[in-house]
């Protein structure tokens, strides 16, 4: 009877995740002929939001007034980047997550396509018309950056990426790339396989400036996050304990959970004494069974005995301590998982408050192949808990300011200490 109750608890969260994923992975917007007029593009964006935003009252915003306010500003811009900035100012008036406009000058443009394309034949067909050979990829080094008072800092580095293999560290201020101002796309365009020179500053002191060489590569948006997850997976030896660690950069697809479960049950993490599940940064989404593997109950086991008498026993569930890591970059269904961890006491949550981005989004291709992401459904957890705009506060709050962090990660260190305490 006790096991049945546990399963029902997990099913409640899984049902909600199912609803969220159904919306996240629905895409039917066709590709339209290209247009050269900003007025037509602005009108298309405004209309798409007006017709698809989850709240017919548009969060109490006078949407017609927003058009009057922002259309003159947008149509006077001289570049796609400036146009996007004005459009996103207008979208920001809705004060809702999963509502943003992206151009091909933003890595997120490719990353969102990489998430949705495998699940939509219509989108697959559309992408082939404007991306070479239908490949969703861009030249990059695998970093996430943060703008602070006009300065650019490295806020995250994808495991296994060119940046991770260089001397670049989280917290570095990027001053220039090949002696030109940094741009997340233009700095590395057409430089695959060619070393680039990043001028960085590691501490507040200008004396810490140095050059770091990184060689960009083609980042396939359909596989890059799974590759990073695999590269992150490790066993940390600490105080005589084996601590499993994995960073799930994206949960938007079954492949991430499948890889995690394979590592936990009979793979690289199967002999770990405990687990640190890092859900910081990246993208949301989650499979139906995301919480089912964590249980205090012994499941069906299989013991194999080899010729030399060595015994190996495997279980269908993870029944050892687990600690979850989150931060303000943990969003969407990742936040629902953090909520579930706390509600059902699966394990402690460590880090900083999550983003509070918990509505369901859907991408729409515009006539010029730019991408509009729109919140198309509101989301409640367990019936009445709305996390949008609130997020999840960790059980153990650890502030982390990335500026000049010099690669030091206090949140991860606290997660390690918390797991060791759980293992006593």
C-alpha positions in Angstrom: 0.0 0.0 0.0 2.8 2.4 0.9 4.4 1.8 -2.5 1.1 2.6 -4.3 0.9 5.9 -2.5 4.4 6.8 -3.6 3.6 6.0 -7.2 0.5 8.1 -7.1 2.5 11.0 -5.9 4.9 10.7 -8.8 2.0 10.3 -11.2 0.5 13.6 -10.1 3.6 15.4 -11.2 4.0 13.2 -14.3 0.5 14.1 -15.4 1.2 17.8 -15.2 4.5 17.4 -17.0 2.6 15.5 -19.7 0.3 18.4 -20.3 3.2 20.8 -20.4 5.1 18.7 -22.9 2.1 18.4 -25.1 2.0 22.1 -25.5 5.8 22.6 -25.6 6.2 20.2 -28.5 3.2 21.2 -30.6 4.1 23.2 -33.7 2.0 23.7 -36.8 3.0 27.2 -38.0 3.9 27.1 -41.7 6.8 28.9 -43.4 5.7 32.1 -45.2 7.4 33.8 -48.1 10.1 36.3 -47.1 9.2 39.9 -46.7 11.5 43.0 -46.8 9.3 45.4 -44.9 9.7 45.9 -41.2 6.1 47.1 -41.0 4.7 43.8 -42.3 7.0 41.8 -39.9 6.0 43.9 -36.9 2.3 43.4 -37.8 2.8 39.7 -38.1 4.5 39.5 -34.7 1.8 41.7 -33.1 -1.0 39.6 -34.7 0.6 36.3 -33.7 0.7 37.3 -30.0 -2.8 38.8 -30.2 -4.2 35.5 -31.5 -2.2 33.0 -29.5 -1.2 34.4 -26.1 -2.7 32.2 -23.4 -4.6 35.1 -21.8 -7.2 36.6 -24.1 -7.0 39.8 -22.0 -3.2 39.8 -22.5 -2.4 40.1 -18.8 -4.4 43.3 -18.7 -2.1 45.0 -21.2 -3.8 47.3 -23.8 -2.2 45.5 -26.8 -3.5 47.9 -29.3 -1.8 50.7 -27.4 1.4 48.7 -27.4 1.3 48.6 -31.2 0.8 52.3 -31.4 3.7 52.9 -29.0 6.3 50.5 -30.5 5.5 50.2 -34.2 7.1 53.6 -35.1 10.2 52.7 -33.1 10.6 49.3 -34.7 10.1 50.4 -38.3 12.8 53.1 -37.9 15.5 50.7 -36.8 18.4 50.1 -39.1 19.3 46.4 -38.3 17.6 43.2 -37.4 19.2 43.3 -34.0 17.8 46.8 -33.3 14.4 45.7 -34.5 14.5 42.7 -32.2 15.4 44.9 -29.2 12.3 47.1 -29.8 10.0 44.1 -30.4 11.3 42.5 -27.1 10.6 45.7 -25.3 7.0 45.4 -26.4 6.8 41.7 -25.5 8.2 42.6 -22.1 5.1 44.7 -21.4 3.2 41.4 -21.1 5.4 40.4 -18.1 5.3 36.7 -19.0 8.0 34.1 -19.6 8.2 32.0 -22.8 7.4 35.2 -24.8 10.4 36.4 -26.8 11.5 37.3 -30.3 14.7 35.7 -31.7 16.7 36.3 -34.9 19.5 34.1 -36.3 22.0 36.4 -34.6 21.1 34.7 -31.3 22.3 31.2 -30.3 18.9 30.6 -28.6 17.3 30.8 -32.1 19.1 27.6 -33.1 18.7 26.0 -29.7 14.9 26.4 -29.7 14.7 25.1 -33.3 16.9 22.1 -32.1 14.4 21.4 -29.4 11.2 21.6 -31.5 12.3 20.4 -35.0 12.7 16.7 -34.1 9.0 16.7 -33.0 7.4 18.5 -36.0 7.4 17.3 -39.6 6.1 20.7 -40.6 9.0 22.4 -38.9 11.5 20.0 -40.4 10.2 20.8 -43.9 10.3 24.5 -43.2 13.9 24.5 -41.8 15.3 22.7 -44.9 14.3 25.8 -47.0 16.6 28.2 -45.2 19.2 26.2 -43.3 21.9 24.4 -45.3 20.9 20.7 -45.6 18.4 21.2 -42.9 21.1 21.2 -40.3 20.4 23.3 -37.2 23.9 24.3 -36.2 26.0 27.4 -35.5 29.6 28.2 -35.0 30.4 28.7 -31.3 32.5 27.8 -28.3 29.8 26.6 -25.9 29.3 29.4 -23.4 26.4 31.4 -21.9 27.1 35.0 -21.2 25.6 37.6 -18.9 25.4 41.4 -19.4 26.1 43.5 -16.3 26.3 47.3 -16.5 27.7 47.1 -20.0 30.1 44.3 -19.3 29.9 40.8 -20.6 30.7 37.8 -18.3 30.9 34.1 -18.9 28.0 32.7 -16.8 28.1 29.1 -17.8 30.2 26.7 -19.9 28.8 23.7 -21.6 30.7 20.5 -20.5 32.8 19.1 -23.2 32.6 22.2 -25.4 35.6 24.1 -26.8 35.4 26.6 -24.0 35.5 23.8 -21.4 38.6 22.5 -23.0 40.3 25.9 -22.9 41.5 28.1 -20.0 38.2 30.0 -20.0 36.4 30.1 -16.7 33.0 31.0 -15.4 33.2 34.6 -14.1 35.6 35.8 -16.8 34.8 39.2 -18.3 35.1 39.1 -22.1 36.8 42.2 -23.3 37.2 41.3 -27.0 37.4 38.5 -29.5 40.2 38.8 -32.0 40.5 42.4 -31.0 36.8 43.1 -31.9 33.8 43.6 -29.6 32.2 40.4 -28.4 29.1 39.1 -30.2 27.7 35.6 -29.3 27.4 34.7 -33.0 29.5 37.1 -35.1 32.6 36.6 -33.0 32.8 32.9 -34.1 31.1 32.9 -37.5 33.1 31.2 -40.3 35.9 30.4 -37.8 35.2 26.7 -37.2 38.5 24.9 -36.6 40.4 28.3 -36.4 41.7 29.4 -33.0 40.3 32.7 -31.8 41.8 35.0 -29.2 39.6 36.1 -26.3 40.9 38.9 -24.2 39.5 38.4 -20.8 39.7 39.8 -17.3 39.6 37.3 -14.5 39.3 39.6 -11.4 38.2 43.2 -10.8 41.8 44.2 -11.3 42.9 45.1 -14.8 46.2 43.4 -14.0 44.3 40.0 -14.4 43.7 40.6 -18.1 45.0 37.8 -20.3 44.4 36.1 -23.7 42.7 32.8 -23.9 42.7 30.8 -27.1 39.6 28.8 -28.0 38.8 27.0 -31.3 35.1 27.2 -32.3 33.3 24.3 -33.7 29.9 23.6 -35.3 27.4 23.2 -32.5 24.5 20.9 -33.5 21.5 22.2 -31.7 19.8 18.9 -31.8 22.6 17.0 -30.0 24.7 19.6 -28.1 22.9 19.4 -24.8 22.9 15.6 -24.7 26.6 15.7 -25.5 27.2 18.2 -22.7 25.2 16.0 -20.3 27.3 13.0 -21.1 30.5 15.1 -20.7 29.4 16.3 -17.3 28.7 12.9 -15.9 31.3 11.9 -13.4 32.0 10.3 -10.0 33.5 12.7 -7.5 35.7 11.1 -4.8 35.2 13.0 -1.5 35.8 11.9 2.1 35.8 8.2 1.1 32.5 8.5 -0.7 31.6 8.2 -4.4 29.4 11.2 -5.4 27.7 10.9 -8.7 27.2 14.2 -10.6 25.4 15.0 -13.8 24.4 18.4 -15.3 21.2 18.2 -17.4 21.4 21.3 -19.6 18.1 20.6 -21.3 15.2 18.3 -20.3 13.3 19.0 -23.5 13.1 15.4 -24.8 13.1 11.8 -23.5 16.7 11.3 -24.5 18.0 13.2 -21.5 16.2 11.2 -18.9 16.9 7.9 -20.8 20.6 8.7 -20.7 20.4 9.6 -17.0 18.6 6.4 -16.1 21.1 4.3 -18.1 23.9 5.9 -16.2 22.2 5.5 -12.8 21.0 1.9 -13.2 24.0 0.1 -14.9 26.3 2.9 -16.2 28.9 5.3 -15.0 26.9 6.3 -11.9 25.6 2.9 -10.8 28.2 2.5 -8.1 27.9 6.0 -6.7 26.9 6.4 -3.0 24.7 9.4 -3.8 23.8 11.7 -6.7 24.0 15.5 -7.4 21.4 16.3 -10.1 22.4 19.7 -11.5 19.5 21.5 -13.3 21.0 24.9 -13.5 20.7 27.0 -16.6 19.8 25.6 -20.1 16.3 24.7 -21.1 13.3 23.1 -19.5 11.0 20.4 -20.6 10.8 17.0 -18.9 9.7 13.4 -19.7 6.8 11.8 -17.9 9.0 9.6 -15.7 11.4 12.2 -14.6 10.7 11.6 -10.9 9.8 8.0 -11.0 13.3 6.7 -10.7 13.9 8.2 -7.3 12.4 6.1 -4.6 13.2 5.0 -1.0 11.7 1.6 -1.8 13.7 -1.4 -3.0 12.5 -2.3 -6.4 12.9 -5.6 -8.3 16.6 -6.5 -8.4 18.6 -8.7 -10.6 21.9 -10.3 -9.4 24.4 -11.7 -11.8 27.3 -14.0 -10.8 30.2 -14.4 -13.1 32.5 -17.4 -13.4 34.9 -16.0 -10.7 32.1 -15.7 -8.2 31.8 -11.9 -8.4 28.3 -10.7 -7.7 26.7 -7.6 -9.3 23.2 -6.5 -8.2 21.2 -3.9 -10.1 17.9 -2.2 -9.2 15.2 -0.6 -11.3 15.2 2.6 -9.2 17.7 4.9 -7.6 17.3 4.3 -3.8 20.3 6.3 -2.6 20.4 10.0 -1.5 20.0 12.6 -4.2 20.5 16.4 -4.0 19.2 18.8 -6.7 21.0 22.0 -7.8 19.0 24.9 -9.2 19.5 28.6 -9.9 17.8 31.5 -11.6 18.6 29.8 -15.0 16.5 26.8 -14.0 13.2 27.3 -15.8 9.9 25.7 -17.0 9.5 22.0 -16.2 12.9 22.0 -14.3 11.1 24.2 -11.8 8.3 21.7 -11.6 10.8 19.0 -10.8 12.3 21.2 -8.0 8.8 21.7 -6.7 8.2 17.9 -6.7 11.5 17.3 -4.9 10.4 19.5 -2.1 6.7 18.4 -2.0 7.5 14.7 -1.8 10.7 15.0 0.1 12.8 13.2 -2.4 15.9 15.1 -1.5 17.1 18.6 -0.6 17.2 21.4 -3.2 20.3 23.6 -3.2 21.1 26.9 -5.0 19.2 30.0 -5.7 15.5 30.8 -6.5 14.5 29.4 -9.9 13.4 31.7 -12.8 9.6 31.5 -12.3 9.2 30.8 -16.0 6.4 28.2 -15.8 4.0 28.7 -18.6 4.0 26.7 -21.8 5.5 28.2 -24.9 5.2 27.5 -28.6 7.5 28.8 -31.4 6.2 30.5 -34.6 8.3 31.1 -37.7 7.8 34.6 -39.1 7.9 35.5 -42.8 11.6 36.3 -42.7 12.4 33.0 -40.8 12.9 34.8 -37.5 11.4 33.1 -34.5 8.6 34.3 -32.1 8.2 32.3 -28.9 4.8 32.8 -27.3 3.3 31.7 -24.0 0.2 29.7 -25.2 -1.0 28.0 -22.0 -0.9 28.8 -18.3 0.4 26.1 -16.0 -0.6 25.0 -12.5 1.1 22.3 -10.4 -1.0 20.0 -8.3 -4.1 21.9 -9.1 -3.5 25.3 -7.5 0.2 26.1 -7.4 1.2 28.6 -10.0 5.0 29.0 -10.2 5.0 31.6 -13.0 6.6 34.8 -11.6 7.4 33.0 -8.3 9.8 30.2 -8.9 11.0 27.7 -6.3 13.1 28.7 -3.3 15.7 26.0 -2.5 15.8 24.3 0.9 19.4 25.6 1.2 19.9 29.0 -0.4 23.4 29.7 -1.7 23.9 33.0 -3.5 26.2 33.0 -6.5 27.4 36.1 -8.3 29.3 34.9 -11.4 31.2 38.2 -11.9 34.9 37.4 -11.5 34.0 34.0 -9.9 37.3 32.6 -11.2 35.7 29.2 -11.8 34.7 28.8 -8.2 31.2 27.3 -7.8 29.9 27.7 -4.2 26.5 26.1 -5.1 28.1 22.9 -6.3 30.4 22.8 -3.3 27.3 23.2 -1.0 25.6 20.4 -2.9 28.6 18.2 -2.3 28.6 19.0 1.4 24.9 18.4 1.7 25.2 15.0 0.0 28.0 14.0 2.3 25.9 14.9 5.2 23.0 12.8 3.8 25.4 9.9 3.6 26.6 9.9 7.2 
